């Protein structure tokens, strides 16, 4: 199973817990459907709460454009 699919299943399984600690329902839905992935600060919080490895979470990295 790919990292993204495993992550989506983890979010679905722990949805109640994640909502109870302040993650927005819409955000959890987008993550569980694979439409978006967490930013680094959210990924670090997920690692802490779910006791999972940071490498198991697809992380969105900000990119900057030089003009």
Protein Blocks (a to p, Z undefined) as FASTA:
>chain_A
ZZklmmmmmmmmmmmmmmmnopafklmmmmmnopaccdfklmmmmmmmnopafklpccdd
dddddZZ
